[in-house]
Amino acid sequence: MRMAPTRPSLAALVLLAALPAAALADGLDRAVGKALFDRIWVQAPSSTAANDGLGPLFNEKSCASCHSGKALSAKITATPDGTLAQRGIVTRLGDAKGVTDPVYGRQIQPRAVSGLKSEGTVTYALPEHPGGALAVIFAPSRGDLAAATRLGPRQAPSLRGIGLIEKVDEAAILANAAAPKPDGVSGRPRMLEVDGKSVVGRFGWKASAATLDQMSADAFMLDIGMSSPLAPHPYGDCTALEPDCLAMPNGRSPEFDGEEISSEMIRLLNAYLAGLPAPAPVTPTPPGAALFASAGCSACHVPSLPGRDGSPVTLYSDLLLHDMGPGLDDGVGEPGVASNEWRTPPLVSLAFRTGDNSRFLHDARAGTLDEAIRAHGGEAMAAKLRYEALAAAERAALIAYLETL
């Protein structure tokens, strides 16, 4: 019996109208997903419900504003005065236990829709010494931060190969966490409650999302100020102490699951994200690969883990949280995650980031991979010291290897 074809959703029909025919050659779902990724959202109400819901407070108007270039990551340029001309850095707020600021919430939003005051301006300055912390200069417009609130810069990560993260078998992540490791490396999974089940967090600098859907929903809510069924907050990060923000119109609509972004729109966006390829492995293996392993880098940046289908998934990450020492501790924790703990970032997109105005580490403090390695501490201290003890030619070979990943 022939089944009737699936009817495109309203979101798909609206977005398809704006797509060139050539875009559809890449697949309907991915083409619509890319349109969502590139879409410039506007404040509500607007003449087109599929476009509105921006803010009221926000960081950017689109996903593509932060994620650009070959790696679809932050593109950050150092200016002559030492500040950063950034696109793709946000500032998280909280104390060491993850308690957010009572006025400004989880994140500073320096932009606002028409008729509303923003939360202020943020400027980032390069550290005086390589590997030092980025300076955050915040000029608040809604009163002072709480005494315990700290500011933590976070740069937009690369999206190339991000679909691989969800393919890793959870049992493999847990088994690797339990296995003994050298040099005092431990690592632990971040366990999250999802639909009544305890699951491993995989996405984000502190493993705050278990699925690509949750990661995208949280980014829409926090960075753009748009709600979805997984993040049903039409006022984004507005707090109870920002009543003017909560009084603004929102873009909730019954056509989008009662929110500003529907589950179908999240699915379409993630069809695009999941299809973004990581670089193909370089053959033959560069000589720096052996140095990467012997220095101890692969204890955390595990080259591959078993996938749900049994095949290896190449990420160069164990997806675990590690104590990275006081040098990378910005004082901003999350519930259950200390401010000095970071999820091992996958390295699979480094080949796309080299020479693309990229900076490295969670706060973009490092301008080169060499600076990023030297900033490691805590559980990575032994590996960092081995790297620094290598001859200059060997360090160059290891870096050259990383640039192929």
C-alpha positions in Angstrom: 0.0 0.0 0.0 1.4 3.4 -1.0 1.6 5.9 1.9 0.6 9.5 1.3 3.6 11.8 1.2 4.3 13.8 4.4 2.9 17.3 4.3 5.5 20.0 4.9 5.0 21.9 8.1 4.1 25.6 8.1 7.6 26.5 9.1 9.0 24.6 6.2 6.6 26.1 3.7 7.3 29.7 4.9 11.1 29.1 4.7 11.0 27.3 1.4 9.5 30.4 -0.2 12.7 32.3 0.4 15.1 29.5 -0.8 16.7 29.4 -4.3 16.0 26.2 -6.2 19.6 25.2 -6.1 19.5 25.1 -2.3 17.1 22.2 -2.4 19.7 20.0 -4.1 21.2 19.5 -0.7 18.0 17.9 0.7 14.8 19.5 1.8 15.3 19.2 5.6 18.9 20.5 5.5 18.0 23.3 3.1 15.2 24.5 5.4 17.5 24.0 8.4 20.2 26.2 6.9 17.5 28.9 6.2 16.7 28.8 9.9 20.3 29.0 10.8 20.8 32.1 8.6 17.5 33.7 9.4 17.5 37.2 10.9 14.8 37.2 13.5 12.7 40.3 14.3 10.8 41.5 17.3 7.2 40.6 17.9 4.6 41.4 16.7 5.5 41.4 13.0 3.5 40.8 9.8 5.0 37.2 9.5 4.7 35.0 12.6 7.5 32.7 11.3 10.0 35.6 11.6 9.2 37.1 15.0 10.0 36.5 18.6 13.4 38.1 18.9 14.4 39.1 22.4 13.3 41.2 24.2 16.9 41.1 25.3 19.4 39.3 23.1 23.0 38.9 22.0 22.5 38.3 18.3 19.7 38.1 15.7 20.7 34.9 14.1 22.7 31.7 14.6 25.0 32.7 11.7 25.9 35.9 13.4 28.0 34.0 15.9 28.9 30.9 14.0 30.6 31.8 10.7 33.6 31.0 8.6 34.8 27.6 7.5 34.4 26.1 11.0 31.1 27.9 11.7 32.6 29.2 14.9 33.4 32.6 16.5 35.5 34.9 14.3 37.5 37.1 16.6 40.0 39.8 15.6 42.4 41.5 18.0 42.4 45.3 17.4 45.5 47.5 17.9 44.3 48.8 21.2 44.2 45.2 22.7 40.4 44.8 22.6 38.6 42.1 20.6 36.4 42.9 17.7 34.3 39.9 18.5 31.4 38.2 16.9 30.5 35.1 18.9 31.6 35.8 22.5 29.0 36.0 25.3 29.4 36.5 29.0 27.9 34.0 31.4 27.1 35.1 34.9 27.1 33.2 38.2 29.0 32.2 41.3 31.2 29.1 41.8 28.1 27.0 42.6 26.2 28.1 39.5 23.8 30.6 41.2 22.9 33.2 38.5 22.7 36.9 39.0 19.4 38.1 40.4 19.0 41.0 37.9 21.0 39.9 34.9 20.3 36.2 34.9 22.6 33.6 33.3 24.1 35.8 30.6 24.6 39.5 29.7 22.5 40.6 26.8 23.9 43.8 25.5 21.2 44.3 22.9 17.4 44.9 23.1 14.4 45.3 20.9 13.0 48.7 20.1 11.5 50.4 23.1 13.6 48.5 25.7 16.8 49.3 27.5 19.6 46.7 27.1 21.6 45.3 30.0 24.7 47.4 29.1 27.8 47.1 27.1 30.6 44.5 27.2 34.2 44.8 26.0 36.8 42.1 26.0 40.5 42.9 26.2 43.4 40.5 25.5 45.5 39.3 28.5 48.8 41.1 29.2 50.6 37.8 29.0 49.8 34.8 26.7 47.5 32.3 28.3 46.2 34.8 30.9 42.5 35.4 31.3 40.5 37.7 29.0 39.5 40.9 30.7 35.8 41.6 30.7 34.7 45.2 31.0 31.0 45.4 31.7 29.2 48.8 31.9 25.8 47.8 33.4 22.6 49.7 32.7 20.3 48.0 35.2 22.3 48.4 38.4 25.2 46.5 39.8 25.9 42.8 39.6 25.4 40.9 42.9 28.6 40.7 45.0 29.1 37.0 44.3 28.5 37.2 40.6 31.5 36.5 38.3 31.8 37.1 34.6 32.8 34.2 32.3 33.4 34.8 28.6 32.3 32.0 26.4 33.1 31.8 22.7 30.9 30.1 20.1 32.3 26.6 19.5 32.8 25.1 16.1 29.8 23.4 14.6 31.7 21.3 12.1 31.2 17.6 13.0 28.9 18.4 15.9 26.5 15.7 14.8 29.2 13.1 15.8 28.8 13.9 19.5 25.3 12.4 19.6 26.5 9.2 17.9 28.8 8.2 20.7 27.5 5.3 22.8 26.7 6.5 26.3 28.0 3.2 27.8 31.4 3.9 26.2 31.5 7.4 27.8 30.7 5.9 31.2 33.2 3.0 30.8 36.0 5.4 29.8 35.2 7.6 32.9 35.6 4.5 35.1 38.8 3.3 33.5 42.1 4.1 35.3 44.2 6.8 33.6 47.8 8.1 34.0 49.1 11.4 35.4 46.2 12.0 37.8 43.7 12.4 35.0 40.2 11.4 36.1 37.3 13.0 34.4 33.6 12.5 35.2 30.4 12.5 33.3 27.8 15.3 33.9 24.6 13.5 34.5 21.4 15.3 33.5 17.7 14.5 34.1 15.9 14.2 30.8 12.3 12.8 30.7 12.8 11.2 34.1 16.0 9.5 33.1 19.6 10.2 34.1 21.7 10.7 30.9 25.1 12.0 30.1 25.6 15.6 29.2 27.6 16.0 25.9 27.2 19.5 24.5 28.5 22.8 25.7 31.6 24.0 27.5 30.3 22.4 30.7 28.3 19.5 29.1 25.0 21.3 29.9 22.9 19.6 27.2 22.5 15.9 26.5 21.1 16.2 22.9 21.6 18.5 19.9 17.9 19.5 20.2 18.4 20.7 23.8 21.6 22.5 22.9 19.9 24.4 20.0 16.8 25.2 22.1 18.9 26.6 24.8 21.0 28.7 22.4 17.8 30.1 20.8 16.5 31.1 24.2 19.6 32.5 25.8 21.4 34.1 22.8 18.4 35.2 20.6 15.6 35.3 23.2 13.3 32.8 21.4 11.3 30.1 23.1 10.6 26.5 22.0 9.0 23.5 23.7 12.4 22.5 25.2 13.1 26.0 26.4 9.6 27.6 26.9 10.8 31.0 27.9 9.5 33.7 25.5 11.3 36.4 27.4 14.6 34.6 27.1 16.9 35.4 30.0 14.8 38.3 31.4 14.5 38.0 35.2 11.8 39.0 37.6 13.8 42.2 38.4 13.5 43.3 34.8 9.7 43.9 34.7 10.0 46.2 31.6 11.4 43.2 29.7 8.7 40.9 30.9 6.0 43.4 29.8 7.1 43.4 26.1 5.2 41.5 23.5 6.3 38.0 22.6 6.0 35.9 19.5 4.3 32.8 20.9 1.9 31.2 18.3 -0.3 28.1 18.2 1.3 27.4 14.8 4.6 26.8 16.5 3.7 24.5 19.3 2.5 27.5 21.3 6.1 28.9 21.3 8.2 31.1 19.1 10.2 28.2 17.6 8.4 24.8 17.1 9.9 21.3 17.7 9.8 20.8 13.9 11.9 23.9 13.4 14.5 22.7 15.9 14.5 19.3 14.1 15.1 21.0 10.7 17.8 23.2 12.1 19.6 20.2 13.5 19.2 18.2 10.3 21.5 20.9 8.9 23.9 21.0 11.8 24.2 17.2 12.0 25.1 17.1 8.3 28.1 19.5 8.7 31.1 17.3 8.0 34.3 17.1 10.0 37.6 17.2 8.0 38.6 13.9 6.4 41.6 12.2 8.2 44.9 13.0 6.7 46.9 10.0 5.4 49.5 8.9 6.0 49.3 9.9 9.7 51.5 12.9 10.4 54.5 12.4 12.7 53.0 14.7 15.3 50.3 12.0 16.1 52.8 9.9 18.1 53.9 13.0 20.0 50.3 13.8 20.8 49.9 10.4 22.4 53.2 10.3 24.2 52.7 13.7 25.7 49.5 12.5 27.3 47.1 14.6 25.3 45.0 11.6 24.2 44.2 10.8 27.9 41.4 13.4 27.6 41.3 14.1 23.9 40.5 10.5 23.2 40.8 10.0 19.4 37.7 7.9 19.0 35.0 6.3 21.1 32.6 3.5 20.1 29.4 4.7 18.5 25.9 3.4 19.1 26.2 1.3 16.0 29.5 -0.2 17.1 31.6 1.8 14.7 34.3 4.2 16.0 33.3 7.9 16.3 36.3 10.2 15.8 36.0 13.2 18.1 39.3 13.7 20.0 37.3 14.1 23.2 36.1 11.9 26.1 33.1 14.2 26.6 33.9 14.2 30.3 34.4 17.1 32.8 37.9 17.7 34.0 39.5 19.9 36.7 41.6 22.3 34.5 43.2 24.1 37.4 43.1 27.7 38.8 44.4 29.3 35.6 41.2 28.4 33.6 38.8 28.9 36.6 36.7 32.0 35.9 34.6 31.6 39.0 31.4 30.8 37.1 30.1 27.4 37.8 26.9 25.6 36.9 24.6 23.5 39.1 26.7 20.4 39.9 29.7 21.6 37.9 32.6 23.5 39.5 33.9 26.7 38.0 37.2 25.0 37.3 35.6 22.0 35.5 35.3 21.9 31.7 34.1 19.3 29.3 36.9 18.2 26.9 36.3 20.1 23.7 36.4 17.9 20.5 39.3 18.7 18.3 37.8 17.4 15.0 37.3 20.8 13.5 40.8 22.4 14.1 41.7 22.0 10.4 38.8 24.4 9.5 39.8 26.9 12.2 43.5 27.5 11.5 44.0 30.9 10.0 40.3 31.8 10.2 40.5 34.6 12.8 40.0 31.8 15.4 41.0 31.9 19.0 41.1 29.0 21.4 39.8 27.8 24.8 36.4 28.5 26.2 37.1 32.2 26.6 39.1 32.8 23.5 42.2 33.8 25.5 44.6 31.9 23.3 45.5 33.2 19.9 47.4 30.0 18.9 47.2 26.3 19.7 50.6 26.6 21.4 49.2 29.3 23.8 46.1 27.1 24.4 48.2 24.1 25.4 50.4 26.1 27.7 47.3 27.5 29.5 46.3 24.0 30.5 46.6 23.0 34.2 44.9 20.8 36.7 44.5 17.3 35.4 46.3 18.3 32.2 49.4 19.7 33.9 51.6 16.6 33.3 50.7 16.6 29.6 51.3 20.4 29.3 54.8 20.0 31.0 55.7 17.2 28.6 54.7 19.4 25.7 56.8 22.2 27.0 59.8 19.9 27.4 59.7 18.8 23.7 62.3 20.3 21.3 61.0 23.2 19.3 60.8 21.0 16.1 58.8 18.4 18.0 56.3 21.0 19.3 55.9 22.3 15.8 55.2 18.8 14.5 52.6 18.2 17.2 50.9 21.5 16.4 51.0 20.7 12.7 49.2 17.4 13.4 46.5 19.2 15.4 46.0 21.5 12.4 45.0 18.5 10.3 42.2 17.3 12.6 
